[in-house]
Amino acid sequence: MKDARNDAPLLPRGRVATWTRERLDKLSTDELRALRANAEKLKESEVAALCDDILEHRPGVRRTKKSA
């Protein structure tokens, strides 16, 4: 019996090409934080870094360091 997972095409990594700075700027702060968290979980460091950069420059947004 064939495993359907083996027949599925692999998705390309590097989703940063889909997320431009202009597109990310249109997201709300909450949406941007959620995208950043998802990008981190998926090991998409470029997307997470882009989210961090935009969040740093948003007025009234505080970044808190995670406890070790």
LINZIUR-V117467 format. One record per residue. N is the residue number from 0. SS is DSSP state (H for helix, E for strand, L for the rest). OMEGA is omega in whole degrees, -180 to 180 (* if undefined). D_CENTER is the distance of its C-alpha to the mean C-alpha in Angstrom with 1 decimal. Layout:
N	SS	OMEGA	D_CENTER
N	SS	OMEGA	D_CENTER
This chain:
0	L	-178	36.6
1	L	176	33.5
2	L	-177	30.1
3	H	-180	27.8
4	H	180	24.7
5	H	-179	26.5
6	H	-177	27.1
7	L	178	23.6
8	L	178	22.0
9	L	177	19.2
10	L	179	15.9
11	L	176	15.0
12	L	176	12.3
13	L	-178	10.4
14	H	-179	8.4
15	H	179	8.2
16	H	180	11.5
17	L	-176	10.5
18	L	177	8.4
19	L	177	11.2
20	H	-179	11.8
21	H	179	14.3
22	H	180	12.1
23	H	179	9.6
24	H	-179	13.0
25	L	-179	14.2
26	L	174	11.9
27	L	-180	13.6
28	H	179	12.8
29	H	178	12.4
30	H	-180	10.0
31	H	177	7.8
32	H	179	8.3
33	H	178	7.6
34	H	179	4.2
35	H	179	3.9
36	H	179	6.3
37	H	179	5.3
38	H	179	3.2
39	H	179	6.4
40	H	-178	8.5
41	L	180	8.1
42	L	176	8.8
43	L	-173	6.4
44	H	180	7.7
45	H	178	7.9
46	H	179	4.5
47	H	180	4.7
48	H	178	8.2
49	H	176	8.0
50	H	178	6.7
51	H	-178	9.4
52	H	-180	11.8
53	H	180	11.8
54	H	179	12.2
55	H	-176	15.0
56	L	177	16.8
57	L	179	16.9
58	L	176	20.3
59	L	179	20.8
60	L	178	17.5
61	L	176	18.3
62	L	176	16.2
63	L	179	17.8
64	L	178	17.9
65	L	176	17.6
66	L	-179	21.0
67	L	*	21.8
